[in-house]
Amino acid sequence: MTSTTPLQNLSTAERRRQLEESTSRAMERYRTDFEAQRAKTSRLRAEREAREASEAATPPKPARGRRAAAWGN
């Protein structure tokens, strides 16, 4: 007894149509994932740049403690 896969029971045109549908679904999923990744990257970059700008605008805190006194700060 041999088992047949679902693709073996289909005509060539039907297999081609299913392959095209599957490919188009995969490409759409790839595009949406890519756009989501791009949006997330842009958002994180903007947050990082804003944080770095605010850190550059504030003067550094003076060092405290035993090591700072030893170095004369």
C-alpha positions in Angstrom: 0.0 0.0 0.0 1.5 3.3 -1.0 0.4 6.6 0.5 -0.3 9.6 -1.6 0.3 13.1 -0.6 -2.3 15.7 -1.2 -0.2 17.3 -3.9 0.0 14.1 -6.0 -3.8 14.2 -6.3 -3.9 17.7 -7.8 -3.4 18.8 -11.4 -0.4 20.8 -12.4 -2.4 24.0 -12.7 -3.9 23.5 -9.2 -0.5 22.9 -7.7 0.8 26.0 -9.4 -2.1 28.1 -8.1 -1.6 26.8 -4.5 2.1 27.6 -4.8 1.4 31.1 -6.0 -1.1 31.7 -3.2 1.4 30.4 -0.6 4.2 32.5 -2.0 2.1 35.7 -2.0 1.0 35.0 1.7 4.6 34.5 2.7 5.8 37.7 0.9 3.0 39.7 2.5 4.0 38.4 6.0 7.6 39.2 5.2 6.7 42.7 4.2 4.6 43.4 7.3 7.3 42.0 9.6 10.0 44.1 7.8 7.9 47.3 8.1 7.2 46.5 11.8 10.9 46.0 12.4 11.7 49.3 10.6 9.2 51.2 12.6 10.5 49.8 15.9 14.1 50.6 14.9 13.1 54.2 14.1 11.3 54.6 17.4 14.2 53.2 19.4 16.7 55.4 17.5 14.7 58.5 18.2 14.4 57.6 21.9 18.2 56.9 22.1 19.0 60.2 20.3 16.7 62.1 22.6 18.3 60.5 25.7 21.8 61.2 24.5 20.9 64.8 23.7 19.4 65.3 27.2 22.5 63.6 28.8 24.8 65.9 26.8 22.9 69.0 27.9 23.2 68.3 31.7 26.6 68.8 33.3 28.2 65.6 34.8 27.7 65.1 38.5 30.8 65.7 40.7 32.5 62.6 41.8 32.2 61.7 45.5 33.8 59.2 47.7 37.2 58.1 48.8 38.6 57.5 45.3 37.5 60.9 44.1 39.2 62.6 47.1 42.4 60.6 46.4 42.5 61.9 42.8 41.9 65.5 43.8 38.5 65.9 42.2 
